Amino acid sequence: MNSDSISTAELLAFLKQNPDRETECRLILNYGVGSTHYWYWDTSKRCFMHTRDWPFSPFSEKEVTKWYGDCTWKIEQ
C-alpha cells in the first residue's frame, strides 16, 4: 500500500484482503493531525477488530461505517 490517503471503504477492503494481520492506520484529522488506530479482519470471528490502546474490540462493517464512514486513513507500513 502506498502512502496516499484512502477512504474507510478502501481500508475495510484492504483489511479483508490481508486477513488476520494487525495493521497500523493513521486516522487523518484536521490541520495535518492524525490519530493512530490498529485494525485487522478476524476470519474466525468474521468481524473487524479495532484498538487504539489494547485490547481489541470487535466491530461489524456497519458499525465501522457508522463511526468512521466519512474518514480518511493512511496505512502505516
Secondary structure, 3 states (H helix, E strand, C coil): CCCCCEEHHHHHHHHHHCCCCCEEEEEECHHHCEEEEEEEEECCCCEEEEECCCCCEEECHHHHHHHHCCCEEEEEC
